[in-house]
Amino acid sequence: MNAPNRRALVAVVALVLVAAAFGFAVLLGDRTTSGTAVPVQPTGSPADREAATTRDDVVRVGGDGARVLNTLRVATFDADYDAWEAVVTGDLLDSLRTGRTSSRERFLAAGTSTTGHVLAAAAEQVDADRGTATVLVALRVTAESATAPTETLVRVLVTVTRTADGWRLSGIAHAPVR
């Protein structure tokens, strides 16, 4: 694919992601403070409070994990990749470990750094008994290369799994627009 076609494809994808993120932002409204989910102080039974605490935990972990997985800088590749491995578990962790060397080579050859910033995060589903949750996260991803920096709005669906070390990401995918 030549450069003009690649740029056109990137522009179309960016436009679709911006439209999706805008729709997500309209759906959520203003439920964040400085990009961090606002915890709700629950009332009711101890079970209600425990469920609310679990929900807040998975939203925090899901949002932070999505931010980490959308941040990879040329100058700090190894530290950023270590951070990726620290927030994931299961097959996703295995995949990252297996592909580290080839990812490093491709990434450094491309020379583009990305930094993710969480705009909003919300729990879509939490199953505390099974230790799984799904979190919808809207991010602004800034890409910096030899040309001017670009910003893209991204919406991802994060699967979070409870491990012996706490909640970790076990999956991440672009979120469909419903």
C-alpha positions in Angstrom: 0.0 0.0 0.0 1.5 3.3 -1.0 1.8 6.3 1.4 -1.2 8.3 0.1 -3.5 5.3 0.3 -2.2 4.5 3.8 -2.8 8.0 4.9 -6.4 7.9 3.5 -7.1 4.7 5.3 -5.7 6.1 8.6 -7.8 9.2 8.1 -11.0 7.1 7.6 -10.3 4.9 10.6 -9.6 7.9 12.7 -12.8 9.5 11.7 -14.8 6.4 12.5 -13.1 6.1 15.9 -13.8 9.8 16.6 -17.5 9.3 15.7 -17.7 6.2 17.9 -16.0 8.0 20.9 -18.3 11.0 20.5 -21.3 8.7 20.7 -19.8 7.0 23.7 -19.2 10.3 25.4 -22.8 11.4 24.7 -24.1 8.1 26.2 -22.0 8.5 29.3 -22.4 12.2 29.9 -20.0 13.9 32.4 -19.2 11.0 34.8 -15.5 11.6 35.2 -13.2 14.0 37.0 -9.8 14.6 35.5 -10.2 11.4 33.4 -10.7 9.2 36.4 -14.0 7.4 37.2 -15.9 9.0 40.0 -16.6 6.3 42.7 -20.2 6.3 44.0 -20.7 6.0 47.7 -23.1 3.2 48.1 -25.9 2.9 50.6 -27.7 -0.3 51.6 -26.5 -3.7 52.7 -22.9 -4.9 53.1 -23.4 -7.0 49.9 -24.4 -3.8 48.0 -21.4 -2.0 49.3 -19.1 -4.9 48.4 -20.6 -5.0 44.9 -20.1 -1.3 44.4 -16.5 -1.6 45.6 -15.8 -4.4 43.2 -17.4 -2.4 40.4 -15.2 0.6 41.2 -12.1 -1.6 41.3 -12.8 -3.2 37.9 -13.5 0.2 36.4 -10.2 1.6 37.8 -8.2 -1.4 36.7 -9.9 -1.5 33.3 -9.4 2.1 32.6 -5.8 2.2 33.8 -5.0 -1.0 31.9 -6.4 0.4 28.7 -4.3 3.5 29.1 -1.2 1.5 29.7 -1.8 -0.7 26.7 -2.2 2.4 24.5 1.0 3.9 25.7 4.3 2.9 24.1 7.1 5.3 23.6 10.3 4.9 21.6 12.5 6.4 24.4 11.0 4.1 27.1 10.0 1.0 25.1 11.3 -1.6 27.6 9.7 0.1 30.7 6.4 0.7 28.8 6.3 -3.0 27.6 7.1 -4.1 31.2 4.1 -2.0 32.3 2.0 -3.8 29.6 3.0 -7.2 31.1 2.2 -6.0 34.6 -1.4 -5.2 33.9 -2.4 -8.3 31.9 -2.9 -12.0 32.6 -3.5 -15.3 30.9 -3.3 -15.8 27.2 -2.8 -12.0 26.7 0.3 -12.1 28.9 1.6 -15.2 27.2 1.1 -13.5 23.8 2.9 -10.3 24.9 5.9 -12.3 26.3 6.2 -14.4 23.2 6.0 -11.4 20.8 8.2 -8.9 22.7 11.3 -9.1 20.5 9.5 -8.9 17.2 7.2 -6.1 18.6 10.3 -4.2 19.8 11.9 -4.4 16.3 8.8 -3.3 14.4 7.9 -0.6 16.9 11.4 1.0 17.0 11.6 0.8 13.2 8.3 2.7 12.9 9.6 5.4 15.3 6.1 6.4 16.5 5.3 6.8 20.2 1.8 6.7 21.5 0.3 7.9 24.8 -3.2 7.0 26.0 -5.4 9.2 28.2 -8.6 7.8 29.7 -11.6 10.0 29.0 -14.2 7.8 30.6 -14.7 4.2 31.8 -17.7 2.3 32.8 -18.4 -1.3 33.9 -20.6 -3.1 31.4 -20.8 -6.3 33.2 -19.3 -7.6 36.6 -19.5 -11.2 37.8 -17.8 -11.1 41.1 -18.5 -14.8 41.7 -16.7 -15.9 38.6 -14.1 -13.1 38.9 -14.7 -11.5 35.5 -15.8 -8.2 34.3 -16.1 -6.2 31.1 -15.3 -2.5 31.1 -15.9 0.0 28.3 -13.2 2.7 28.1 -12.9 5.8 26.0 -9.4 7.1 25.4 -7.6 9.9 23.6 -4.5 8.4 22.1 -1.7 10.8 21.0 0.7 9.5 18.4 4.0 11.3 17.9 6.3 10.7 15.0 8.7 12.8 12.8 5.6 14.6 11.6 3.1 16.6 13.8 1.4 14.7 16.6 -2.1 13.4 16.0 -4.8 12.6 18.4 -7.4 9.8 18.0 -10.4 9.0 20.1 -10.6 5.2 20.8 -13.2 3.1 22.4 -12.2 -0.3 23.7 -13.9 -3.1 25.5 -11.6 -4.6 28.2 -12.1 -8.0 29.8 -10.8 -8.0 33.4 -10.1 -11.2 35.4 -9.5 -11.6 39.1 -6.1 -13.2 39.9 -4.2 -14.0 43.0 -2.5 -10.6 42.6 -5.8 -8.7 42.0 -7.7 -7.7 38.9 -5.8 -7.9 35.6 -6.7 -7.4 31.9 -7.3 -10.7 30.1 -8.5 -9.2 26.8 -8.9 -5.9 24.9 -10.7 -5.2 21.7 -12.1 -2.2 19.9 -15.7 -1.7 21.1 -18.5 -2.0 18.7 -20.9 0.9 18.3 -24.4 -0.3 19.3 
